[in-house]
Amino acid sequence: MAEPLALYVHWPFCVSKCPYCDFNSHVRERVDQVAWRAALLADLRHEALLLPDRLVSSIFFGGGTPSLMPPATVAAVIAAAQEAWGLTDDCEITLEANPNSVEVANFAALASAGVNRVSIGVQSFDAQILEFLGRAHSGDEARRAIAAAQEHFARVSFDLIYARPGQALGQWEAELNEALAFGTGHLSLYQLTIEPGTRFATLAAKGDLLIPDGDTAADLFDATQAVTRAAGLPRYEVSNHAKPGEESRHNLTYWRYGDYAGIGPGAHGRRLAQATERHRKPENFISAVGRNGHGLKVEADLPAHERATEAMLMGLRLTEGVDLARVEARSGLGREAFVDEGAVERLSGQGLLVRNGDRLAVTDDGILLLDSILSEAVRTS
């Protein structure tokens, strides 16, 4: 039987748009919940017809704000995946949530629906920073949400954003230690980046928003590694930290270049050597499902070299590195087509890459230079 699939489900709606966010999220006064449930289920069934004889090893409800989904809709999607494919015995079912009290009130119902892992968008515990980031919750709400999640779900993760304007090293270390004190098995720790098309990008272009320079950001990153490693949550991917065995299985499917189906507005997928993308705007997605029985906008064959390149770019984000033999098997190409052996030898000599048999990994010293290492070591044409 083929490798299990990962299933991504996108819920596009939010209460408000955060100024740093470039995700496919939309604010709507009213959402027709019956129509949206039907559309997601139709989109799922279409993918299932194309991917028979597979099990699903993880389901990830992302957004937008999927904790605004009615728990009955979450349960219906999980049941449809079970019926269409079957779920592995240890299937990881994650839902992203905000710490707002209204959403936290749904935790018990979401757990009953089958969600066994929650990822909470905390971002900060500081009131001024939360206001700066456009978040609608308070620090105390975030603390209560984490505690409530630990009562209802077997596994809990939450996000923090650092390398913010004016952030001092000591401030970040204190905030990180507070986060680690909750004892969750996973943390996602992202440096603030200015994404095109966001309100922060507009402010930065005017000179009204200055994020830390490269050296300061590097110091914050290094401190993050030291503090999390000491607490037993080492980095396993550029921005993700976990106790051993608590890594996000769903995201590991992406980084290890496994097959995943993506349903819902703007969702991307990789399956059967094809790239898929759904219509982004909610109204266009709903119209497409009504017209075609699915929300697909793009379904394109991926050339072998593009698949190999994607696998390398994703896999080298992981501390474990990339399995070159797997990339060969998934792409049908010899590694000389996608690895610059001369660059690998040179970068290994500089302590930036390490090679162990078929496995190639970026070292701790190299991770801050990841983009340049990728541009040198991976053949993209």
C-alpha angles and dihedrals in degrees: 000000000000122000115284119265132237117223122209119195118192122207105188103194129102135172089233139354117255114225094235096045122110095167122120096269130144137188115224129173092218134022121195097224095188092053093046094050091051092048094051092048092049091049090050093050090053091056091046091056089055095045108046125169095029133121123218114235098181140015120198122192105201137166156066093354109321092179083075088065114105107255088233089062091050089050091048093053092048091048091048091052090049091050096044100043112357123241126252114249091252096039110165112222112189130183126189114228140181119225095241112131093237091059094042088056087067095056095097092049092046090051089051088050089061105268108142101172130043130194113202123205098222098145092173143358093215118101095216093048092048089053090048090051092048094242119160097212134076129234091254091051088053092052092048092047092054091049092048092048091053089056095052108031132056092220130032132186132173137190131235129185120215139168087068124163110293094358112158123214093241092051092053094046090052092049092046092050090051089052093049091050090071088069098224116162096232139036130183110207115187129185111228110257128184107239121200115256096024128116089247089058089055091050092047091051089056092049091247095118123050121180122197117286122249096269093049092046090050091052090051090049092050091049089050091055094048095048096045093044091052089051093052097255104106122181113269095172132020095276104010128090129185147164109254107283094017097090116129102266091195095056090043087062088059095045093045089047099242124157118278133175119217122202132176131047114334093354116154126211141185115206137145092359090305134116116221132191130180127217107280104211110077094226092050091048093052091047092050092051090050091048102039108015091248140056098236118144099164129029109165134166112242115222114235094251093051090051091051092048092050091049091052095047091049098040097050089061088070124087087225089056128211129312104229093195090057091050089052091050094046094047103031090229132119113247092247086072094061106021124069099215093191091055091046091053092048095046091045089054089054091052093247098110132032126199125201113175108298093350122095120187140175112239126230088257090053102045095088087054093048097125094053092043090053092049091053103038102038119071106219097182 
